[in-house]
Amino acid sequence: MATGVSKSELQRRLFSKGFEPSRALGQNFLVDANIARKIASEAAAGQLPRAIEIGPGAGSLTIFLAESFEQVLAIEADRALVAELQSLLMDRQIVNVDVVNGDALQFDFVHADLALLPTVLVGNLPYNIASQIILRVLEHAWYVESMVVMVQAEMADRLLAPAGSRNSSAFGVHVALMARTRSVLTVPSSVFIPSPKVASKVIRLDRIRDPISVVDPCLYATLIWVIKTTFGHRRQMLRRVLSSEQSSVVASLGIEVTRRPESLLMEEWIAIAQGLEEAGIGAPR
């Protein structure tokens, strides 16, 4: 059984060599082996053959993923950490991890070779790009069946809030069109070096089969457009944001145009998008 990357090992491998964590890259290194093991175990629950890890950093989670998956692809943006992670894997005789230097927002997730294996995406996602990574993978990397990711607690709460609840958001409703999300565990800032100023949560997203984005791309485009448009003015009533023609369509569906976007249920969002599409006033083409 693998042992975690301890604080002392992190000090020896990185900080004693003058390495300084990058705030721009969101580098906070997990040093709690129990949490890393739990994340890897959750990721492996679906019994998929491959994991893609975003931001492996010092390898705290990578070594446990290597125990649970046939293949691990680790994508690290910091070239210095790539070399250190490869050294760690060599020292521990771990041979089923491929480490690549790259930006997750630029990485070619639709590459044909990747699509050959069902995959779970795992990682401690940098707070400033977590939402972009989640949406990019859901919309373009169809072989990724699940995600087990650590994100800022506030973002996790937005994702977990169902449509129609006070904390619902454009991002949460958007993701809910493609995946079912649940909370796995809360992670205190004290288990990281350096400690972030906010708590984190690990969440699991499981892809929905035959989502609207695949079944009806035009309807999906209008759904996303109307969700983003209205949530961009979330404190205003629908009739204040939509055109008079669009508001008339909404009213014809029995949905009061004096409502605010956070009050709308998922079936109401879909009905609005369908009504706008049928009236020929959906998303700009």
N, C-alpha and C positions, 0 to 999 in steps of 0.2 A: 504494500500500500504506500502511495506517495506521501511524502511529508511536505508541508507548506513552505513557502518562502518566508523566513522569519525576519524580524527587524534587523537582527545582526547580519544576516546574509544580505539584506538589502543595503545595509551600510557598507559592507565589504565590497559588494559588486558594483554599486553605483556611487553613493555619496562620498566614499573615501577617495574616489577618482576625480572628484570635482564636479560630478553631475549635479545639475540643479533642475528640479521639476519645472516644466513650462506651464504657465498659467494659460497661455494661448491655446495649448493643446489639451488643456484640462487634465493634467497629469496628477492624479492622486492614487497612490499605490496601496492596494489592499494587502494587509499583513495579518489577517485572521484566517487561519487555515480551515476552521470549522465553517465559516461562511462561504469560502471558496468551494469547499467540498459540497455544501448544500446546493450551491448554484449549479455545479457540474452534475449533481445527482438529478436535479430538476430538469436540466437540459437533456439528460440521457433517458428520461422517463418515456419518451416517445419511441425509443429504440431505433433511432435513425442512424445510418452509417457514418455521417460526417457532421462535424461542427465547424462553423466559420466564426472565429473570435475577432471582434473588433477591439483594437487597442489593448493587446495583451500586456503591454508595459514590461514589468519585471518577471512575468510568467507565473504570478501567484495562482491564477485560475487555470492557465494553460496546462500545467502539469497534471491537474485533476481531470481535465477534459481528455488528455492523452490516454488516461486509464479507461475512459468510458466510451470512446469512439474509435472506429477503425482509422479514420483520417481526421486531422484537424488542420485547417488553414487559418493561420494567424496573420492579421493585417495590421501592421504597425506603422504609424506616420513618422515616428522619430528614428532616423537612421542609426543613431547611437544605441538606442534600445534594441534594435534588430540584432546588432552584433552581440549584445549582452545576453539576449534571450537565446540566440543560437548557441552561445557558450554554455548557458545553463542546461539546455536540452542535451548537449553533448556530454556534459559532466554527469548527467543523470541517465545517460544511455537511452534517451527517448528518441525514437526514430520515425514516429508516425505523425510528426508535426512539421508542416511546411510554413516557414515564416517569410512573409513578403513585406517589402517596404512600400507603403502606399497610403493614400488618403481615401478613407472610406467613402467620401462624397464623390470621388472621381473614379473609384474602382469599378471595373467592368463586371458587374454582377450578372450580366446576361451572357457572358461568355459560354460557348457551347459545351466546353469541357466541364464546367461547373454544373450545368443543368443535368448531367448524367446521374447524379446521386441526390436522393432526398436529404435535406439538410436542416439543421437547427442553427440559427444565428444567436451567438452569445456575446456578452461583453459588458463592461462598465463604460457606458456611452458618455463621451464628453457632453457636458450639459448644454453647451452652446450649439451643438449640431445634432442632438439626439433625435429631435422630431424629424429633421430632414432625412436622417439615416433610416428611421422606421418607415416613413412613407416611401422612400426610394426602393427599399427592399420589398415592401408589400406590393407596390405597383409594377415592379420590373423583374424581380427574382422569384419566379413562380415555383421553383424547386425548393425554396425555403419554406418549409411547412410550419415552422414554429420559431418564435423568438423568446429567449430568456435573457432579459437585459436589466441592468441596473441604471436607473435614471434618478434625477432629482425628485424628491418626494412630491413636490408641488406638481410636477409634470405627470407623475404617476396618478395623482388624485384626479387630474383633468381627464386622463385616459380612462380611469375607472368609473367616472361619473357618467351615468346613462343619459341619453338624450331625454330632455324634459325635466331634468333636475337642475337645481340652482347652479351647480358647478360645471354644467356641461359646457363644452367649448367646440369651436370649429374643428380643431385638431382631433378631439375625442370622437366627434360624430363622424369625421372623415375616416378615421381608423376603424371605427365600428362597422363601416360598410364592407370592410375586408377581413377583419379578424375579431375573435372573441378574446377579451383581455381579463386577466384576474391577477390579484396580488399574491406574491409568494412570501416575501419577508421584508421587514424594515431593517435598514442597515445604519447604525449610528456613525457619526463622523469620526469617532475615536478609533475606528479600526483602519484608518487610512494614514499614510504619510505622504505629504503633509495632510492635515485634517481639513476637509472642506468646511465651509461655514454653514452648510445646510445638511440635513439628513437625506438619505437616499432610500429608494425602495427597489426591490427586484420584482419585476412583473413578467408574466407569461402571456404571449400573444399566439393564438392558434388560428391559422388561416381558415377562412370560411370557404367551403367548396362552392364553385360556380357563383362568385360574387357579381354584383351588378356591373362592376367595371369590366367584366369579361362578357357577361350575357347581353348587356346593352350599353355599349360605350357612350352613345349619345346621351342616354338618360343619366349615366354616371357623370358626364361632363357638366350637365345642367345641375345635377345634385351638388357637385362640388362648388360650382359657381354661385348658386343661390345660398349655400351654407356659408361660404366665405364672405359673400357680399353682405348678408344680414348680420353675421357675427362681427363683422367689422364695425358695426354700430349696435352692439348688443344691448345697449340701454334704450334704444329707440324702438318704437313700434314698427311692425312690418310695413305698414302703409307709408311710413316716413322714409323708408329705404328703397322700397320697390317702386317702379313706375305705376301710374294709375292703371294701365292696361294689365300689368302683372298682378297688382292688388285685386283687380276685378276677378282674375282667374282664381286667386287664393280664396276670395270670398265665396265664389261659386262652388268651392269644394266644402263649404261649411266651416272653414277655418277663419276665425275672427282676425281681421287685419290689425286690430289693436293689440295683439299679442306680441311678445318679445321673443327673439330666437331661442333663448335658453328654455322656454316653456314647451317647445315643439317636440313631440315624440318622433321616433324614427319613421313610423308609418306615415306621419304627417309630412315629414320632409320628402319622402318618396312620392306621396300623392301630389305635393306642390310641384316637384320636378316633372312628373308625368303630365300634369295639367299645363305647365308652361311649354313642354315639348309639343303637346297636341295642339296648342294654340299658336305654335310657330314662333314663340318668344323665349326660347330657352337660352342656353349659354351662347355668347357670341361665337360665331364660326369664322 
